[in-house]
């Protein structure tokens, strides 16, 4: 018989070795086992905001090499206009120990290097012009891929079972904008409703399967940018069709009146 023991900490109680061992086991189960086979990326939170000279990484959880890293307080990095693509990355140091703790340092830095090296995760990228303001709020779904003066989080990896995926915020916005359309196919409607009802991020294979079933289009590459462009194309197609149908209706009405 196996017994799970969760220690109870109270004032004036003796702190025993067995209690600390039980606490360590519990933390291991929550960290290692519950997220087994997850990809390296953002697990929760980690919103990005900007001021006139700084980018802030807000509280959240990162997942890297099978370990969770809690961001308890905002981290910041300063930026300036370069008119070139800059990538904001988080860097994890190698493990080192002092006998009582195992440490891994976490830092933010900006670079022109888009490829990821060992110990790095991308959070966003941008191209800032002189005199412009770096913004983190978007006017619509397509605005997320604006080339200049806008934080682009499309390439940021979000951790899911079996790999990584698009930001759940991006996927949610797609679903919300699609459902505002007057007429949607049954597949579009059901899929978007499921996206809004998901508690966890939706994996790239599920998004690719939607594209394949909807448009009979098999994607050669499963990447964040590829899936974002497909979702953007679908959204444009739906709203373009609505405008065309609305224009046709008005034209027919004019002919009938004449």
N, C-alpha and C positions, 0 to 999 in steps of 0.2 A: 504494500500500500504506500502511495506517495502522499505527502502532506504539504500543502502550501502554507507557509507561515508569514504573515505580514506583521512586522513589529509595531507595537503601540508605544509612543513616546509620551511620557507624562512627567510633570514636575516631581522632583525628589526620587524618581526611579533610577536605579543603577543602569548605566549604559553597558550592555554586555556585548561581547564579541559576536555571539550568535545573532544578536539583533542587527548589527551592522552587516553581517554576512547575508542575512535574509533581505535586508534593504538593497544590497548590491545585486542579489539574484533577481529581485523584482525589477530593478532598473534595467538589468540586462535583457529580461524578457520583453519589456516595453520597447526598448531601443532596437535590439538586434533581431528578435524573432518576429515582432509584429510588422517589421519593414524588411523582411527578408526578400531578396531579389528586386528591391526597388533601385531605380537609377539615381545617379548623382544629380542633385538639383534642389530647387526650393520645395520644401515640404509644406510650409504654412506661413502666412503673413509675408513679411519682407517687402512691404510696399515701398516704392521709391517716390520721393518728393524733392522739389528743388527750391532754392532761394536764388538770389541774383548772382551768387558765386559758389554755391555748394550743392551737392547732391546728397540726400540723406537716405540711408537704408534703415527702415523702421523695424520694430520688433518682429520676430518670426523664428522659424526653424529651418535650417539648412541640413541636407542629408548628403554625406560624402564618405565614400569607401565604407559603407555599412554603419556609419555613426551619425547620430543627430547632434547638431550644433545649435544651441539656443542663443539667439541674439536678444539679450534682455534689455539693452538700451540702444537708442539710435546710434548708427555709425555714420560718419560724414567724410566726404572727400571734396576738395575744392577743384574748380574747373575754370577754364578761360577759352575764349574763341580761338579756334585754329583753322576753321574752314576745311577740316579733314575729318574723316570718320574716327571717332574715339570710342573705345570700348571700356565700359566699367566692369571690372572683374573683382571677385572675391578670391583671396589666396589662402590656402591652408598650408601651414608649415608641416614638416615631418614631426612625428611623435618624439618627445623627449620626457624624461622622468627625473624626479628628485628623490625618489625613494618612497614618497608618500602619495604623489599624484602623477598621472600621465597627462602631459600638456600637449595641446596643439594650438598654435597661435592663428588668429584670423585677422586678415587685413584687407582693406579696399585700395585699389589703385586703378588709374586710367592709362590706357595704352592704345597704340594704333594697330597692335597685333590682334587680328580677329581669330586666329587659330587658338585653341585651348591647349595649354601645356599641363603637365602633371601638377595637381594641386590647385587648379583654377576652375572657376565657374563664371560664366558670363551673366551679368544682371541686366545690362542694357547697352545700347550704343546710340550715338548721336553725331550730328555735324552742325556745329554752331558757327554762325556768321558774326562778324564784328558788329557790335551795337544791337544784336538781337537778344531776346530773352529765351532761355531754355525752359520749355514748358513740359508739364507732365500730365496735363488734362487734355482730352481729345474731343474734337467736335463731332466725330462720327467714326464708324468702323474703319473706313479707308484712311482716316487721318492718322491712324496708328503707324502707318508706313510712310509718313511724310519725310522727305529726305533731310530737310533743314530745320534746325532749332526745336526739335521735338524728341523726347525720350522714346526710343524704340525698344520695346521689351519683347518683340516677337521671337527673337533668338534665345531668350532666357529659358533654360530647361527647368521644367517642373517635375518633381519626382513622382513616379507612379510605379505600380507593380509591373515588372518586366522592362522598364526603361524610363523614358522621359516624354514630356508632351508640352503642348502650348499652355500658356497662362490660362487658368480657369476664368479669369476676368475677361480675356479676349473671347473665349468660347461663349461665355454667358452673354456678352454684348451682341455677338452674332445672333444668338437665339432670340434675344429680346427684340432686336431690330427686324428680324424676319417675321416674328409674330405680330408686328404692327401692320404688316401688309394685309390688304383687304382679302386677297385670295391666295391660298397656299395649297399645294398638293397634300394629300394625306400623309405621304412620307415626310415631307418637310415639316408639317405640323407636329406629327408624332415625335420626330427626332428632336426638334427644338424644345418641345415640352419635356422630353427626357433629359436634355442638357440642363434645363433650369432646375430639374428635380434631383440632379446628381449632387451627392455630398462631397465626393472626391473628384479630382480632375479627370477628364476623359482622355484616354490614351490615343495616340496617333493612329493606331490600327482601326479603332472604332470610327474616327473621323474619315479615314480613307475609305472604309467600307461604305459609309454614307455617300461619299462622292461617287463611288463605283456603282452602287445600286441606283442612285439618282440619275446619273448621266452616262452610265455604261462606260465609264472612263477609269482605266486602271493606271494608278500613279506609279511612275518608275522610281520615285524617290519618296521616302517618308521622312520629311524634315519639317520643323516648325514653319519655316518660310513657305515651303510648298503647300502645306495645308492651309496656312493663312491666305495665300493667294487664291486657292480654290474656294474657300469660304467667301472671300471678297467677291470673286467672280459670280458665285451663286446669288449673293445678295444683290449685286448690280443687275443681274439678269431678272430677278423677281420684280424689282422696282422699275426697271426699264419696260418690262411687259405691262405693268400696271399703267405707266404713263402713256404707252402706246394705245392700250385699250381705252383709256379715258379720252384721249385725243380722237380716236375713231368714233366713239359714242357722240362726242360733241359735233363732229363733222356730219354724221348721219342725221342728227337732230336739225342742223341748219338746212340740209337738203329737204327734209320733210316740211319744214316751215315754208321754204320757198315754193 
